[in-house]
Amino acid sequence: DAGDDDAKEEFATEKLFWAAYGQEEIDQEALEALMLKDLRKELEDLLNEPYWDMGQIRIVLHAMRLVKNADVANYIRSNLAELVPFAKDVCLLIEEFLVSGIAGFENMGAEITELLLSPRMQPLDCARAWFLELAVRKHIIFNAEQIRKLDALSGTLDLRQMHLIRWRAKDLNFFRSRKPRVHEIQPWAQPSFIFGASCLPKDEYAHWLRSIKSRVQFPMGKNFVDWCSTIQETQPIG
């Protein structure tokens, strides 16, 4: 009856709270109870409140990630700008849907580019890093034009992510043209550039690493360069 359903929903929310913070795994009974809930409406109602309950919104986003309802994707995608304060939760949800083969988040390169370059995102370095991480993990693909637009991002986290995105894209020209001037890159972004350049041919990369080892400007730099000299042999590129 309705009372039983309400009790199941309350139990599911409590179980989810602990699962969301890593205290325990959500079990099948709680998951089935979550499926009874209209999570899209619940999120919409929470976002319409004059003062947001940030913790509850994150819990609902986590629930959406667990339930994987295809109807959720369109709502999330249509409200990305509003959901920017929850960038990590939203990006993990998008990743979960894509990895699970749930439709709704395909071909997002153009809209993510527009979002990242919007005034709303300008002061939000960590939020931008999460959306760029979707491309680092190859869940979304930026084309060459979009990558050029994203070069307008100049924060340290932006640079790091863009180096890794260009590594994923095997942008040999980018790394080849800039590797003689690696010392001009801000020190905290040098490691991602040096790692990203591992898409270069093995001999070219090894020779370059030897030439820069004594000139890198970040902590543990020489150790990092030594490690980079091994990565082409120990892991696949791309």
N, C-alpha and C positions, 0 to 999 in steps of 0.2 A: 504494500500500500504506500501512500504518499509519505507517511511517517517513516517507513523503512527506508525509502529513497532519500529522505532528508538526512536520516542518520548515516546512511552510506556516504553521502556527499560530505558531511561534516568529518567523518572518519578519514575520507580520502584527502581532504584538505590538511588535516593534522599530519597524516603520514607523509604527504607531499612536502609539508614544511620541513620536516626532518630530512627527507631525501634531498631536498633542494640545497641544504647546507651540509650535505655529505655525512650525516650521522648514521644513515641506514639506507638500504635499498628499498625502493617502493615495491610492494608485492602485487601479485595479480589481482587480488580482491580490491585493493585501493585503486589500481589502474582501471579496473572495470567501473568502479564508482566514479572516477574522474570522467569517464566517457559519457556518463549521464548528464554532466554539466554542460551548459552552453558557454564555453570558455570565451568565445568571441564576444558575446554580449557582456560577459563579466568584465572583460578587459575594457570594452567600450564604456561601460558604466563607470569603471574606475577612472578612466581618462577624462570623463565628463565632470568629475568631482572638482569643486573649486580648489581643494587642497589634496594633492596626490598622496596616497599611501604607497610610498615607493617600494616597501617590502612586499606588500600584497601584489602589486603589479608585477614584480619580479617572480613571485610564486606562480601567478597565472601564466606568465610567459614560459616558465619552466614546465608547467602542466601541459601547455600547448606542445612543447618539445617532446614530452613523453607520449602524448596521445596521438600526435601526428595526423590530425584531421586536415584533409586537403582544403577544406573551406577556409581554414585559418590563413593560408598563404596569401590569398588576394587581399585580405584585410590588412595584414602586416605590410605587404608590399605597397598598398595604397596610403599607408600612414607612417612611412619610414621617417619622414621629417619630424613628426610629432614624437616618435619613439626614440629619437636620438639620445635622450638621457639614459636609455637602457641599451646602449649600443652593444655591450658584451652579450647580454641575454638574447637580443635580437639576432646577432650574428651567429651565435651558437645554435639558435633555432633554425636559421637558414641553412647552416651546415648540416644539421641533423636531417632536415627534409631532403636536401640534395643527396646526401650519402644514402638515405633510405629509398631514394627514387620516387619521392612524393612530388607531384607536379606543382608548379606555381612560382618557382624562383629561378626559372631559366632566363638566360640572356639579360642579365641585370647590369651589364657594363655601363651602358649609357646613363641609366638613372642613378647608379652609385656615383659615377663621375660628377653628375650635376649636383648631387647631394653633398659630396665632399668639397666642392668648390663654392657652395652656398655661404652667404654671410652667417647663417645660423651656426655653421660648423667651424668658422674661423678660429674661435678661442678654444676649441675642444680637441686638443691633441690626441688624447687617449681614445676618444670616440672615433676619430678619423683612423687611428691605428687599427681599431677593430674591423672597420669596414674594409680597409686595405688588406687586412689579414685574410679575408675571404679570397682575395686574388693570390696572396702568397701561398695559400693552401690549395690553389687551383680549383676552387669552387665557383668562382666567376672569372671571366677572361676580359681583360681590357684590350681593345685593339690599339694599333700604333697611334692613331689620332687621339684617343682617350688618354693614353700614357703621356703624350706630349702636353695635353692640357693639365694633367695632374702634376707635371713638373713645376707648376706654379706654387705647389705646396712646399714650404721651405723649413718646417720644423724638423728637429732632429729625428723624431719618430717617423715623420713623413719620409725623410731621406732614407732611413733604414728600410722602411717597407718598400719604397720605390726601387731601391737597389735589388731587393729580393724578388720583386715582381719582374724586373728586367732580367734577372738570372733565370727565372722561370720561363721567360719569353726567349731565352738564349739570344739576347740582344748583343751580339759580338761587337757591332760598331760602337755602341755606347761605351762598353768597357775598354775597347781597344783605343778609342780616341781620348779617353780620360785617364788611363792608367799612368801615363808619364807625369800627371799632375795630381797624383793621389794625395800628396802632402797638402794640397790646397783645400781638400775636403775637411770639414770640421772633425776634430779627433774622434768624437763619439759616433760619427757616421762612417768612419774609415773601416771598421771591421766588416760591416755589411757590404761595403763596396769590394773589399778584398775577397770576401767569401763569394760574392756574386760573380766576380771575374773568373770563377772556376768553370764557367761555361766556355771559356777560351780553350783552344787546343792545348793538350797536356804540356808539350814542350814549351810553348809560348808562356803558359801560365807559370810553369816551374822557374823559367828564366827570370820572369818579372818578380816573382816572390823573392828570389835570391837578391835581386837588385834593390828591393825596398826594405829588406829585413832590418837593416841598421837605422832606417829613417822613420819608422812608424812612430806615432806620437801618442798612443793611448796605453793605459796600463796593461801589462802582460803582453804587449804588442809582439815581441819576438816569439813568445810561446804560441801566440795565436797564428802567426805566419807559419811556424813549424807545423802546427796542426793542419792548416790549409794545404800544406804541401802533400798531405796524405789523403785528402778527401776524395780526389778523383779516383783513387784506387780502392777506397773502402765503401763508397756509396754511389748509387746511380745519380746522374745529373738529370733534373727535369721532373 
